[in-house]
Structure formats: C-alpha cells, structure tokens
Amino acid sequence: RLEDSVIESPFWVADHPRPVGLGKDELPGETDYLIVGSGLTGLAAGLRLAASGATVTVVDSAEIAGGASSINGGMVSPDVKAGIRAVEASYGGQIADEIWHATVRSVELVVDLCRAHGIDASINRDGMTALGLTRRDVAKFEETVRWYRERFGVEWEVLDAAGVDRIAGSDAFAGALFEPEGFGLHPARYSFGMAEALSRLDGRLVANTEVTGLTPSRNGTSVMTTSGRVDAGDVILATNGYTTERPSPELRRRIVPIGSYIIVTERLPAEQARAIFPANSMTYTKRRLLHYMRRTPDDRILIGGRRNLKTGLPLDESAADLRAALIRYFPDLAGRDVEYVWGGKLAVPFDLTPHMGRTHGAWYALGYAGHGVGLSTLLGHDLAGMLLGEEKTSPFAQIPHEGRFYYRGKPWFLSPASVLYRALDK
C-alpha cells in the first residue's frame, strides 16, 4: 500500500522551485518572433533568436516550463525512438546519417548551453544503459552494437549478467548495453535555467496565455491569444505533447500524446543508493512499455513508465504499479517509502522520429517520443538558426510528417495498443 503522505507533484520542482516572477511579462503588441510553448524547444529557439538581437516573446497556456521539459526523467543520449536503422529503411542512408549525427550533436549542445548561460543542471556524465531482462535481449544488444559500431564507430559495450552488477545491484537483469555518451541532469534546473537565460536576453515570457488563432498579415502573422493580439514576424509552435486543436488542428492530428508517470522514493542512505545504481548511469529496460530508472542527485531512486499509454491516468494507480515494478527489480527497496508521484505528456509521431516543418503559416518542431531533453533542445536551436539564415536546413525538416486516416486527434487506440504491448513484452 502506498503511503498516505505521497505528494502528487513533481519531485524536481519541489527540489528546485520555479523562479519567482517567471512568466509575469506582459504580452507586447508586436514581436519579431512569437513562440508558442515554453518547453525546451521554445526556450532553445528563443535563446538563439534573442542572442541575435531580435525581439522574442514566448507564450504558454500554463506556467512557463511547466510541462514535461521540467519534470521528465532527466536523461540525455543520442538516437531517436525509432532507431537509425528504421530511419534508414524509411528515408534512406543519407538522411539516416544526418539524423544520427544530429542526435550526437544534441547531447553536446545541452552541455554547451549550460556552460554558455551559467546553468547548473546537476549534469553527471556517467552514461546510459539499456537493461535486458532475458538472454534474448542480450543477443539483440550484441547485434545492435555490431551494426552501430560498423556504421558510426560507437564505443558501446554489451555487459553479461555478471557485468550488469557495475550498473545495477539486482539479479533481475540478464545483461545490458552501455552507451558512454549518455548522461543525466536535473530537468527543472535545466528548464528554469534556460528560461532565466532567455529573460536576461530581454526575451518576454508570458504565462497563462493560450494562442487561439493565426491569421496571415502584411508583415507576418497576426496572433490571437486569450490575453490579446500580437503581430509577429514569424511564429514557432513548440507545444509537443501539449499540442491541442488550437491554433493548428492539422498539427494535432500528426502526433499522439502519450502519458508517462514517475515516482521517487524517500531519500536513501548514500551507501544503499550507490548499491542500487553503483555507476550512477541512467537506465531503462528494453521493453515496449519500458521503465526508466536512475539515482537522483540527493540519493533517491526514480522510476518512470506506464502500463497504459493514455494521459491523465489516476496517479495513485500509476504509483502503485511503478512501486511494484521497482521492488521486482530491487527487492531491498520494499521497506522504503514513495514520496512523490506525478505524470506528464510526451508526443509520439507515427514514424517515431521528430519532425520540423510549417503549418498554418507557422513553423513547428515536435515529436521526440521520450528522447526530448536533447532533441527538443537541438530542434529548437536549429530551427532558430534556419530562421536567422545561419543554418541551411535540418534533416528533421526533410522527412515527410504524416498522420493516419483513422486518427483525427482523439487517440482511441491507446488502450488496445497498451494491452497488445503488454502481451508482446511478456
């Protein structure tokens, strides 16, 4: 049974509260760039645009940096959800190469932006590890490493059951795939730090302001919001998993919002936390309905994931399910309390690859499918570079972004898909 004292709120924001006054700027009458959505895509784009001397306004229908960007698992690594082999099969070798190298660049971009703007994001560069539950998983790891090593020269390592001990103190895992490029950070520190950096560059941050319509105008776009009208030179839609029918129903139909849920334990004695994750690597299980796990900077254990793909599920049920999974992996945690539980939304395109493009006269970038910390930063940064004429294009803007004839923005298929995925995982 979960404790009655479990806090239904993100641990990261409790640990590093949102800066006072963030999002209190007034909506201007005009701006060079109007960015809809204050997650990492919008903030990264705004930072680069504001650094060029342009006027930038970021609006959000809720709090600034209040979505998944500040409350996720805090994990960064190269690749996309689909995997580069799937990208190559769909779009060809050249695009696959460009997307792979872009994802590698995304990892370093996060570090570079923190350094450039003085953001203390509690970065630990201790790698990312996929945990295999069966010997079949390990065989797949070996084949994956062979392909990526031959193609891109990666220095990934496959660990057998004995080698997993250096990553996770558990008998539940048959092997692992270790990626040294991956790392962890504190997502609230990173997101709020990005927002503060944009504010220092005179970017406007306007919370609780929904964009309701876009109309072409002589000098760009007339943007209607719940706080008034703004005349913008260019508009960027950076709403990812929080994309709604307004202002672009077409964009809403090209991505599926998926729920993700996280619990964090009470603070553990340092020696117990180190015994759970000795190398401090970020980890995830190799499953369709996967779990991602890590040690927090203050020696708690975090586990996230889902039994059902739907958003807005009851937090107590999600917490109970995640706690049961955590204890299966690490029985020694059975006596430890869960202190926090929360949920958020991520956006999944049908090809499991991020996209950049234009719709309704606005630019957009979204669809990170759980790889958002690095990729959202990259796509926002690169989209800004394209608008400034500093970047030619992005591979994510060169691949078709299509919906499905049976999907009109209401994901009726998530529950049956969840049942199928659970069966396949078993």
N, C-alpha and C positions, 0 to 999 in steps of 0.2 A: 504493500500500500504506500502511495506517495504521501509525504508529509503535508499536513495542512498549511504549513508555512511556506510552501513553494511559491516563489514570486513569478507571476506571469508577465514577465518583462525581460528585455534583452540584458544579459549579464554585461556585455561590452559597454553599453551606455550607462549602466549603473557604475561600472568601474571607471569610466571616463565620460562624465556627463557632457551633453551638448553645451557649447559655449553660450554664455548669456548674451542675448541680443541677436544671435544668428538668425537671419531671415526677417528682420524687422525693417528692412529698407522699404521705401515707398516705390510704387510702380511708376516709372517715368512715362512721359508722353511719347518718346521716341528713343530708339536704341539701334546701334549698328547690328547687334546680334541678340536675338531673343531665344533663350534655351529653355525648353520645357522639360522639367525633370532635374532634380538636384542630386542624383546619384553620381557615381564616379564617371560615367560617360559625360554627363553635362558639366561636371566640375573640371574634368581634364580638358574638355573643349574650351570651356570658359577661361581657364588659366592661360592657355596658349593664345587665345584671341585677345584677352586683356593685356597680355605682355607685349602685344604688337602695337598697343596704343588705342585699340578700338574700344567703343563703349559696349559693355556686355551686361545683360540682365538675365538672371536665372530665376524662373518661377517654378513653384511646386504646389500641387493641390493640398499637400500636407506640410509637415515640418521639413526644413532643409536637411538633406542627408538622412531622412527618416526611414527610408526603405531598406532593401536588402544590402545596399552598399556598406552600411554601418553596423549590420547585425549578422553577417554571414559567418562562416567558419574561419575566415581569415587565412585562406590557403592560396598560394600562387604557384603555378607551374606552367610549362609550355604545353602545346597541343590544344585541340578543340574536342568537344564532346564526341563528335562523330569519329575522330581518329583520322590521321592524314591518309591512311590507305583508302578509307571510304571517300575522302575528298578527291583523291586521285581517280578513283573509279567513276566518280560522278562528273568531275570537271577537268580532268587531265593532269598530266605531270607538272606542267609549268605553274599552274595555279596552286597545286598541292605544295610545290617547293616554296612559292611565295608566302603561302599561308603558314607553313611550318616556320619559316624564318621570322615572319611577323610575330608569331606566338613566342618565339625565343626572345625577340626584342621586347615583348610586353613585360617579361619578367624583370629585365634590367631597367625598363622605363619606370616601374614602380619605385625601385631603389633610387634612381636618378632624381625623380621628382621629390621624394622625401628629402634627399640631400640638398637639392636646389632651394627648397622652400622651408627648410628647417623643421620638418615634420618628424617627431619622434613616434614612429608607428610600432615600436617594440618588435622590430624585424629580427627573426632568427633564421639563419641560412643553414638549416640542418636537413634539408632535403624533403622529398615527398615519396611516400611508399604505398604501393598497392599491395594489399594483403590478400593472399589466396587461401581459401578455405578447404580446397581439395588438391590432390596431386594433378588433376586435370587443369586446374588454374595455373599451377606452376609450369606445366608443359606449354600452356598458352603464353605465359610470361617469356619463356625461353624463345619461342618463335617470334614474339613481338620484338624482343631485344635484338634478335638477329636481323630482322627487317630494318628497324630504325638505325642500327649500327651501320649496316651496309649502305643505307640511303643517306644518312645525315651524320654519321660518325659520333653518335651519342656515347656517353660513358655510363650507361645504365648497368645495373647489376642485378642478377637473379640470385636470391637467397633461398637456401633449402630450409627445412623445418628447424634445424639447429641454428642456422644463421639468423632466423627471424628473432631470436632472443635479444639480439642487439637493438632491435626496433621496438618490439612489443613483448612484455612479460606475460605471455599467455601460451597455453597449449592448443588454442583453438585454430591456429593457422599452420597450413602445410608448407607455406613458402611466401615469398614476397618479391616484388620488383621495386628496386630503389632507384630514384631519379635525383641525382645530387643538385640539379638546378632549382628544384622546388624549395619553397620556404614558407614560413608563417609570419603573420603580422597581427596587430590589434586593429580590427576594421573600423572601430569608432574613432580611434586616434588618427587613422589614416584619412577617413572621410571628412571628419570635422577639421582636420589639419588642412586638407585641400580647400575646403570652404573658407577657412580663415585666410589662406593664402590668396584666394581669389578676391576676398574682401579688401585685403591690403593693396591689391592692384586696382582698386576702385570699381570692381565688379559689384553689381547690385544683386542681392539675394532676397527674394520676395516669397515668403511662405504663405500657405493657405490661400492660394490663388490658382484657380483652375482655368485652363485655356478652353474656351467653348467653340471657337471658330476661327478660321483663317480665310482671308479674302485678299486676292492679288491687288496691289496698288501700284501707283506710278513709280514709286521708288523701292518697291519690295513687297512687303506683306502687311496688311492691317490685321492685327491680332486682337480678338475679343476675349476678354477674361472676366472672371467674376469680380475683379477689382477695377475694371475699366478697360479702355482700349490702348494699345501700344502700336506705333508704326515702327516696323523693324525692317532693316535691310535684308537680313537672312534669318530664317527660323530653323532651329535644330530640335527635333523630337528625340528625347533621351529618356524614355519612360520604361523601357524594358518590361519586366514582369508586371508593372503597374499601368500598362497601356490600356486605355479604355476606348469606347466608341468615339469620344470627343478628344481632340478635334479630327481624328482620322479613323473612320470605321474600317477603311481598307487595311491600314497597318495592324489594327486589332485582329484582323482575320488571318494574318500571316504568322502569328506566333500564338503559342498556347501557354497560358500562365500555369505554373506548377507550384504546389506548396512544398516548403521544406521546413522542418521543425528541429529544434535544438534544445538539449538540456545541458546544464552544467552542474557538477557536483559541488558540495561544500569544499572549502579549501582543505587539501590533504597535507599531512606531514611531508616535507620535501623528499624524504627517502622513499615513501610509498609512491609519490607521484613519479619519481625517477624510475622506480621499479616497473611501473606500468608502461611508460614510454622512455626507455633509457637514453635513446639518441635524440629525443625531442623532435623527431621527424613528424611531419604532417602525415596522416594515414587515411586510407579509405579501403573498403572491402570491394573486391571485384565482383559486383553483382549489378543487375539491372536496377533493383531497389536497394541501392548501396547505403552503407553507413560511412560517414566521415568522422574521424576522431583525432584528438590532439590533447596535449597538455597546455594549459593556459600559462601566461607569464607568472601568475601567482600560485601555480601548482594545484589547480583544479583539473578535472577531466571533463572534456566536452565531447558529446556525441550528437551527430545530427543525421537526418534522413527522413524516411517516410514509409509507411505501409500502404498508403493511398496517395495518389498523385494530386488529389484535389487540394485547393486552397481553403483556408478558413475552417479547418477541422478543429474539434474541441481540443484544447491544449492539455487537459488532464489525460485524455486518452492517448494522445501522442506522447506525452511524458511517460506514461506507464509503459508503453511499447518500447520506447527508447531505453528506459531504465532496464527493462528485461533483457534487451539486446546487449547492453553494456555489461550486465552481470554474466551473461553467457560467455562473453569474451574474457571478462576479468572477474572471476568469482570473488576475489578478495574485496571487491567494492560493494558487496551485498550489504554490508553494515554502514555504508556511507550515505548521507542524505543527498537528495537532489535539491538545489537551492533556486535554480532559475529554469524556466521553460518559456519558449517563445516560437513564433513562426514568421515566415516571410514568403515572398514570391520570387520565382525566377522565370525567365522567358525561354521557351523552347521552340525553335523553328522546326519545320518538318524535316529538314535535312541535317539537323543537329549542328549547324555551322552558323556563326554570327553573320550578320548582314549590315550593309550600309547602302543607302540609296536616297531616292527622292519620292515623295508622295504628297499630293495636295499642295504642291509648291514649296514644301519644306524638306529639309534634309533629315535623315534619321540614321541611327546606329543602335542595334539591339540584338538580342538572341544569343546570350552567352551560355545558356544551358548548364549552369553550375560552375563555369570557368570564368566568372565575371570579374574578379578583382583585377587580374592582369589584363584581360581582353577588353573590358569596358574602359579601362584607363587608356589602352592603346587606341581603340577605335575613336574615342572622343578626341584624343590628342591628334591623331592622323586626319580626322575629318576637319578639325580646325586648320591644320596645315594645308589641306586641299582648298579650303575657302580663302585662305590667305595667299594662295599661289605658291606655297613653299613645298607642297607635295604634289606629284603628278596625279596619282590615284592610289587606291588601296585594293588589294586582291579581294577584300570582302565586298567591294563595290562592283566587282566584275562577275560575280556569280549570280544566277537568277534567284530571286526571292519570291517563291510561290506559296500560295496557300493550298487548300484542298477543297474540292467541290462540295464535300459534305460538312464543311466547317464554316460557320458564319459568326464566330466569336463566342459561342457558348460550347465549351468542351464537354459534351455529353458522354464522350467515350472514355473519360479518365477512370471511372470506377471499373468498367470491364477490363480496361488495359491493366489496371493495378492487379486484378485477380490473375490475369494471364502472366504478368511479370513475376508474381509470387510463385506461381506454379513452375515457371521456367527456371527460376532461381533454385527451387527445391530439386 
